[in-house]
Amino acid sequence: MVREIMRTGADEVIGVRRPLPGSQGFIYRIGNKILTWAFNLLFGTKLHDVLSGMYIIRADSLRDAVAEVGGFSIELI
């Protein structure tokens, strides 16, 4: 993910899980697809796995957003 953010100059990179057969139950797969679809619809994005939990964000981009965040803990490295 670090290589991708450096290569593209993107502000954020989100990882996509590649589940192995049997690693995720049917309900979870469907729920993930529905939530990802809804997120893409609401925000006009083309993400594949909004619930992956694997994110990397440039600190410069995040500093501007921190002032708007309330009630969440954000670690800046």
VMD Tcl script that builds the backbone (N, CA, C; Angstrom):
set m [mol new atoms 231]
animate dup $m
set s [atomselect $m all]
$s set {name element resname resid chain x y z} {
  {N N MET 1 A 0.833 -1.182 0.000}
  {CA C MET 1 A 0.000 0.000 0.000}
  {C C MET 1 A 0.884 1.253 0.000}
  {N N VAL 2 A 1.998 1.182 0.702}
  {CA C VAL 2 A 2.917 2.325 0.720}
  {C C VAL 2 A 3.464 2.570 -0.677}
  {N N ARG 3 A 3.851 1.489 -1.364}
  {CA C ARG 3 A 4.348 1.656 -2.736}
  {C C ARG 3 A 3.298 2.286 -3.641}
  {N N GLU 4 A 2.039 1.880 -3.467}
  {CA C GLU 4 A 0.962 2.400 -4.323}
  {C C GLU 4 A 0.723 3.883 -4.079}
  {N N ILE 5 A 0.737 4.309 -2.820}
  {CA C ILE 5 A 0.503 5.720 -2.520}
  {C C ILE 5 A 1.679 6.569 -3.005}
  {N N MET 6 A 2.890 6.014 -2.922}
  {CA C MET 6 A 4.067 6.729 -3.428}
  {C C MET 6 A 4.067 6.786 -4.955}
  {N N ARG 7 A 3.681 5.672 -5.593}
  {CA C ARG 7 A 3.676 5.598 -7.060}
  {C C ARG 7 A 2.654 6.540 -7.676}
  {N N THR 8 A 1.455 6.578 -7.083}
  {CA C THR 8 A 0.363 7.340 -7.695}
  {C C THR 8 A 0.250 8.767 -7.181}
  {N N GLY 9 A 0.795 9.021 -5.982}
  {CA C GLY 9 A 0.631 10.343 -5.391}
  {C C GLY 9 A -0.763 10.559 -4.814}
  {N N ALA 10 A -1.519 9.468 -4.659}
  {CA C ALA 10 A -2.881 9.562 -4.117}
  {C C ALA 10 A -2.839 10.028 -2.667}
  {N N ASP 11 A -3.927 10.614 -2.198}
  {CA C ASP 11 A -4.050 11.016 -0.803}
  {C C ASP 11 A -4.393 9.826 0.083}
  {N N GLU 12 A -5.073 8.824 -0.479}
  {CA C GLU 12 A -5.509 7.681 0.302}
  {C C GLU 12 A -5.514 6.426 -0.572}
  {N N VAL 13 A -5.123 5.312 0.030}
  {CA C VAL 13 A -5.207 4.010 -0.622}
  {C C VAL 13 A -5.970 3.092 0.318}
  {N N ILE 14 A -6.938 2.369 -0.219}
  {CA C ILE 14 A -7.746 1.444 0.570}
  {C C ILE 14 A -7.510 0.038 0.039}
  {N N GLY 15 A -7.137 -0.869 0.928}
  {CA C GLY 15 A -6.874 -2.251 0.549}
  {C C GLY 15 A -8.156 -3.009 0.290}
  {N N VAL 16 A -8.063 -4.016 -0.562}
  {CA C VAL 16 A -9.201 -4.884 -0.875}
  {C C VAL 16 A -8.848 -6.292 -0.416}
  {N N ARG 17 A -9.717 -6.880 0.383}
  {CA C ARG 17 A -9.501 -8.256 0.840}
  {C C ARG 17 A -9.818 -9.224 -0.288}
  {N N ARG 18 A -9.073 -10.273 -0.348}
  {CA C ARG 18 A -9.327 -11.367 -1.292}
  {C C ARG 18 A -9.625 -12.601 -0.448}
  {N N PRO 19 A -10.895 -12.795 -0.066}
  {CA C PRO 19 A -11.209 -13.907 0.830}
  {C C PRO 19 A -10.969 -15.267 0.183}
  {N N LEU 20 A -10.467 -16.161 0.994}
  {CA C LEU 20 A -10.302 -17.546 0.552}
  {C C LEU 20 A -11.640 -18.268 0.661}
  {N N PRO 21 A -11.848 -19.322 -0.121}
  {CA C PRO 21 A -13.103 -20.074 -0.017}
  {C C PRO 21 A -13.344 -20.527 1.425}
  {N N GLY 22 A -14.527 -20.226 1.926}
  {CA C GLY 22 A -14.901 -20.616 3.273}
  {C C GLY 22 A -14.414 -19.692 4.381}
  {N N SER 23 A -13.669 -18.628 4.026}
  {CA C SER 23 A -13.127 -17.756 5.062}
  {C C SER 23 A -14.134 -16.723 5.560}
  {N N GLN 24 A -15.192 -16.513 4.821}
  {CA C GLN 24 A -16.196 -15.517 5.200}
  {C C GLN 24 A -17.574 -16.095 4.902}
  {N N GLY 25 A -18.461 -16.032 5.884}
  {CA C GLY 25 A -19.790 -16.568 5.706}
  {C C GLY 25 A -20.601 -15.822 4.652}
  {N N PHE 26 A -21.605 -16.485 4.145}
  {CA C PHE 26 A -22.456 -15.926 3.093}
  {C C PHE 26 A -23.088 -14.595 3.512}
  {N N ILE 27 A -23.622 -14.523 4.723}
  {CA C ILE 27 A -24.275 -13.292 5.203}
  {C C ILE 27 A -23.287 -12.132 5.230}
  {N N TYR 28 A -22.047 -12.388 5.683}
  {CA C TYR 28 A -21.034 -11.330 5.733}
  {C C TYR 28 A -20.649 -10.858 4.341}
  {N N ARG 29 A -20.512 -11.798 3.405}
  {CA C ARG 29 A -20.183 -11.412 2.025}
  {C C ARG 29 A -21.277 -10.546 1.426}
  {N N ILE 30 A -22.533 -10.959 1.605}
  {CA C ILE 30 A -23.655 -10.180 1.066}
  {C C ILE 30 A -23.728 -8.818 1.743}
  {N N GLY 31 A -23.592 -8.800 3.074}
  {CA C GLY 31 A -23.620 -7.530 3.812}
  {C C GLY 31 A -22.530 -6.583 3.354}
  {N N ASN 32 A -21.327 -7.111 3.146}
  {CA C ASN 32 A -20.222 -6.289 2.671}
  {C C ASN 32 A -20.525 -5.719 1.289}
  {N N LYS 33 A -21.074 -6.543 0.417}
  {CA C LYS 33 A -21.412 -6.073 -0.936}
  {C C LYS 33 A -22.484 -4.980 -0.890}
  {N N ILE 34 A -23.490 -5.152 -0.044}
  {CA C ILE 34 A -24.565 -4.163 0.072}
  {C C ILE 34 A -24.031 -2.847 0.637}
  {N N LEU 35 A -23.232 -2.921 1.694}
  {CA C LEU 35 A -22.682 -1.699 2.291}
  {C C LEU 35 A -21.718 -0.993 1.348}
  {N N THR 36 A -20.903 -1.752 0.632}
  {CA C THR 36 A -19.992 -1.142 -0.344}
  {C C THR 36 A -20.786 -0.485 -1.464}
  {N N TRP 37 A -21.807 -1.149 -1.948}
  {CA C TRP 37 A -22.672 -0.580 -3.002}
  {C C TRP 37 A -23.299 0.727 -2.510}
  {N N ALA 38 A -23.847 0.728 -1.284}
  {CA C ALA 38 A -24.493 1.926 -0.739}
  {C C ALA 38 A -23.478 3.060 -0.583}
  {N N PHE 39 A -22.292 2.752 -0.097}
  {CA C PHE 39 A -21.241 3.760 0.064}
  {C C PHE 39 A -20.890 4.372 -1.287}
  {N N ASN 40 A -20.696 3.519 -2.300}
  {CA C ASN 40 A -20.376 4.012 -3.638}
  {C C ASN 40 A -21.487 4.877 -4.197}
  {N N LEU 41 A -22.722 4.482 -3.971}
  {CA C LEU 41 A -23.862 5.253 -4.451}
  {C C LEU 41 A -23.934 6.619 -3.767}
  {N N LEU 42 A -23.782 6.625 -2.456}
  {CA C LEU 42 A -23.888 7.872 -1.688}
  {C C LEU 42 A -22.745 8.851 -1.953}
  {N N PHE 43 A -21.538 8.329 -2.134}
  {CA C PHE 43 A -20.372 9.201 -2.241}
  {C C PHE 43 A -19.763 9.254 -3.631}
  {N N GLY 44 A -20.374 8.577 -4.595}
  {CA C GLY 44 A -19.887 8.635 -5.975}
  {C C GLY 44 A -18.504 8.018 -6.151}
  {N N THR 45 A -18.210 6.974 -5.378}
  {CA C THR 45 A -16.913 6.319 -5.473}
  {C C THR 45 A -17.033 5.007 -6.226}
  {N N LYS 46 A -15.899 4.357 -6.438}
  {CA C LYS 46 A -15.865 3.059 -7.109}
  {C C LYS 46 A -15.029 2.090 -6.286}
  {N N LEU 47 A -15.298 2.040 -4.992}
  {CA C LEU 47 A -14.544 1.162 -4.105}
  {C C LEU 47 A -15.024 -0.279 -4.249}
  {N N HIS 48 A -14.149 -1.234 -3.899}
  {CA C HIS 48 A -14.489 -2.646 -4.006}
  {C C HIS 48 A -14.740 -3.299 -2.649}
  {N N ASP 49 A -14.189 -2.704 -1.575}
  {CA C ASP 49 A -14.313 -3.321 -0.253}
  {C C ASP 49 A -14.197 -2.230 0.818}
  {N N VAL 50 A -15.272 -1.514 1.042}
  {CA C VAL 50 A -15.249 -0.385 1.968}
  {C C VAL 50 A -15.008 -0.821 3.410}
  {N N LEU 51 A -15.235 -2.079 3.727}
  {CA C LEU 51 A -15.077 -2.570 5.094}
  {C C LEU 51 A -13.752 -3.288 5.322}
  {N N SER 52 A -12.784 -3.127 4.451}
  {CA C SER 52 A -11.536 -3.882 4.569}
  {C C SER 52 A -10.754 -3.520 5.826}
  {N N GLY 53 A -10.827 -2.282 6.264}
  {CA C GLY 53 A -10.058 -1.856 7.427}
  {C C GLY 53 A -8.598 -1.604 7.111}
  {N N MET 54 A -8.212 -1.712 5.861}
  {CA C MET 54 A -6.820 -1.479 5.458}
  {C C MET 54 A -6.754 -0.154 4.699}
  {N N TYR 55 A -6.268 0.879 5.390}
  {CA C TYR 55 A -6.196 2.208 4.803}
  {C C TYR 55 A -4.816 2.800 5.033}
  {N N ILE 56 A -4.361 3.578 4.089}
  {CA C ILE 56 A -3.182 4.392 4.281}
  {C C ILE 56 A -3.522 5.773 3.727}
  {N N ILE 57 A -3.243 6.791 4.530}
  {CA C ILE 57 A -3.599 8.169 4.175}
  {C C ILE 57 A -2.377 9.045 4.378}
  {N N ARG 58 A -2.127 9.940 3.434}
  {CA C ARG 58 A -1.014 10.886 3.580}
  {C C ARG 58 A -1.286 11.802 4.766}
  {N N ALA 59 A -0.291 11.994 5.597}
  {CA C ALA 59 A -0.427 12.830 6.793}
  {C C ALA 59 A -0.840 14.254 6.426}
  {N N ASP 60 A -0.307 14.776 5.326}
  {CA C ASP 60 A -0.661 16.143 4.913}
  {C C ASP 60 A -2.161 16.275 4.664}
  {N N SER 61 A -2.746 15.285 4.015}
  {CA C SER 61 A -4.180 15.316 3.726}
  {C C SER 61 A -4.995 15.151 4.996}
  {N N LEU 62 A -4.505 14.332 5.886}
  {CA C LEU 62 A -5.236 14.042 7.109}
  {C C LEU 62 A -5.236 15.215 8.081}
  {N N ARG 63 A -4.159 15.980 8.117}
  {CA C ARG 63 A -4.083 17.126 9.036}
  {C C ARG 63 A -5.227 18.112 8.791}
  {N N ASP 64 A -5.576 18.331 7.540}
  {CA C ASP 64 A -6.676 19.241 7.212}
  {C C ASP 64 A -8.009 18.697 7.691}
  {N N ALA 65 A -8.175 17.386 7.672}
  {CA C ALA 65 A -9.444 16.762 8.044}
  {C C ALA 65 A -9.596 16.610 9.552}
  {N N VAL 66 A -8.505 16.583 10.302}
  {CA C VAL 66 A -8.566 16.336 11.740}
  {C C VAL 66 A -9.417 17.377 12.452}
  {N N ALA 67 A -9.393 18.604 12.004}
  {CA C ALA 67 A -10.175 19.665 12.641}
  {C C ALA 67 A -11.670 19.397 12.545}
  {N N GLU 68 A -12.094 18.622 11.550}
  {CA C GLU 68 A -13.509 18.354 11.346}
  {C C GLU 68 A -13.993 17.098 12.058}
  {N N VAL 69 A -13.083 16.295 12.586}
  {CA C VAL 69 A -13.431 15.020 13.205}
  {C C VAL 69 A -13.743 15.237 14.681}
  {N N GLY 70 A -14.853 14.682 15.130}
  {CA C GLY 70 A -15.207 14.767 16.546}
  {C C GLY 70 A -15.546 13.405 17.092}
  {N N GLY 71 A -14.932 12.999 18.194}
  {CA C GLY 71 A -15.268 11.733 18.828}
  {C C GLY 71 A -14.532 10.533 18.286}
  {N N PHE 72 A -13.578 10.711 17.376}
  {CA C PHE 72 A -12.806 9.596 16.852}
  {C C PHE 72 A -11.333 9.827 17.157}
  {N N SER 73 A -10.619 8.755 17.386}
  {CA C SER 73 A -9.184 8.836 17.632}
  {C C SER 73 A -8.460 8.557 16.323}
  {N N ILE 74 A -7.551 9.418 15.947}
  {CA C ILE 74 A -6.781 9.257 14.704}
  {C C ILE 74 A -5.308 9.289 15.052}
  {N N GLU 75 A -4.563 8.295 14.578}
  {CA C GLU 75 A -3.132 8.249 14.811}
  {C C GLU 75 A -2.406 8.820 13.599}
  {N N LEU 76 A -1.537 9.778 13.831}
  {CA C LEU 76 A -0.691 10.313 12.767}
  {C C LEU 76 A 0.728 9.812 13.002}
  {N N ILE 77 A 1.298 9.203 11.987}
  {CA C ILE 77 A 2.666 8.671 12.121}
  {C C ILE 77 A 3.624 9.644 11.505}
}
mol reanalyze $m
mol bondsrecalc $m
mol representation Tube
mol addrep $m
